[in-house]
Amino acid sequence: MMRSFYLLELWVDPGGARKADYYLFSGVEEIKQALADDLSQQRLGPYLVLWYGEVINLFVYSEGKMVWKKDLHPYITFHLPGYPPLQGTADGYILDVSNVDLLPSDQTRQNSQRQISRDELIDILWPTEPASSGQESAVRVEIDWAAIDIPALEGPRLQPGEVVTCRQSYTNEEEHFEYGYNSLEE
């Protein structure tokens, strides 16, 4: 029987970093928690997104067929101490989104990209000196789930212990995935 499920895809092309994590659940709250947990890794989560352009996609499968896909980058905002709110993109841009309402077009958004050097980002995420009194030291992550119209699942839902086969974009091949967490890099 074909199952319905949500698939959260988080991956980085092999190179300076490597990651290929997949989460399959039948509830949106489980997907939200998986992404929040991944991005809340105080240093690594923001680093992979902002420096390496980590792919962050959410898929909806209805009875075994992919029916919806969304790049979640535009809904994730990083608050780094001393910087305006930032978003990473799958193509490696870092966007200053402090004046997002003033950025009416894709071209204007691209022109507003904030240039942060690798060393600067490393210094923010892995400071060598403790933050001074009154200075914010933690990176905060916000995910605007209310702005994402995630379709409800229809049909029989994937259950714990069940396995499905679906195409993933890390290697663009079909893989067998179990309910819950899966990694192609282990």
Secondary structure by P-SEA (a helix, b strand, c coil): cbbbbbbbbbbbccccbbbbbbbbbccaaaaaaaaaaaaacccaaaaaaaccccbbbbbbbccccccccccccccbbbbcccccbbbbcccccccccccccccccaaaaaaabbbbcaaaaaaaaccccccccccccbbbbbbccccccccccccccccccbbbbbbbccccbbbbbccccccccc
